[in-house]
Structures are given as C-alpha cells and as structure tokens.
Amino acid sequence: MARVVVDVMLKPEILDPQGQAVQRALPRLGFEGISDVRQGKRFELEVDGPVDDAALARIRDLAESFLANTVIEDFTVRVDEVAEAAK
C-alpha cells in the first residue's frame, strides 16, 4: 500500500481571507517576520498496489473533478516518499 498526497491551494490571484486572518494574528502571538500566509487543503490517499503512471493519472482526475475547484484552486499530486521509506 502506498500513500499519495494531493495538496490543494487557492490560486495566487484569489483572495485568501483565512490566510490573511492568520497572518494578521501572528505578530500578536509573538511570531514576527512572516509576511504572507496562504491556507489550503491536504488529502492523503492510501492506494492499494503500485503507484504507477496510470494510478497517478486516476488520482489527478479525482483531484481535478472532486477534490479541487480548478476555477480558483491549483493542486499537486505526489507520492509520499516518507511513508514509502517507513515500510
């Protein structure tokens, strides 16, 4: 079994009110020097069998049609190498 990670983030040109709220709160909490925060989503998918090109293509289709709103969000798909190495 392998783990594939899909990270979904708002496109850079889209306003991120949650990220802005976190960024504004950081100095009050004693965290200086952070100039920008963007908030996103992370999905971890456990995949039965090998993660080959066909499996990654299916997961990209899943991300594009279900996990991300591609009008306002970008996504990346990657195999979690740390999880693979721990086996």
N, C-alpha and C positions, 0 to 999 in steps of 0.2 A: 504494500500500500504506500502511496506517495502523497505528499501534500503539495497542492498548488495554491498560490496566493494571488488574489485579484485585489489590487488597490484601486479605488475609485476616488478621484478628486475633481472638484469644480474646476472648470477651465479657467485659466488665469484672468480672462476678461470678465468673469462673473463675480459679482459682489459676494463676499463670504461673511455674513453678519456674525456667525458663531465664532469664526476665526478672529474677527475684529474685537469681539467682546473679550475673548481670552487674551488677546494682545494688549488691550487696554488695562486688564486686571493684573497683568504680570508685575508692573512696577510697584503696585500697591502691596503685592505679596513678596516683594524683595528680590524679584528677578529682573535685573537690568540687562540692557544690551540686546534684547530681542526686538527686531524691527518689523517683523511680519509673522503672522500665524495663519495657516490655511488648515481647515478641518476637512477630513474625508472619511471614507469607509474602507474597511479591510475585510475581505472574505477569505476564509481558509477552507479549501475543499479537499477532502480525503478521496483519493482516486484509487479504485481497485485496478490492479495490473500496472503495466508500464506506462509512463507518461511520455508517449512518443508524439510526433508531429500531428497525428490525427487526433489524439486526445487533447492536445493543446488547442487545436483548431475548434473542437467542440466546446471547450471551455471559453474560448474567445467569443464564439457565437452566443453562449449563455450570458457572458458578461455584457455583450452589446445589446442583447434583446431583453434581458431581465434584471441584471444587477446594476447597470448604469443607465442614466438618462443621457444619451450621447449628444443631445442638443446642448446641454450645459455641463456635462461631465466628460472627462477623459478617464481611461483605465489602462492598467498594465497587468499582464499575466506573467507569472514566473513560478518556477518550481522552487519550493523551499529547500534549499541545499542543506540548511542546518538540520532540518527534520530528517532528511535523507542520510546525513552523516551519522546521526544518533542511532540509527538502526543497527 
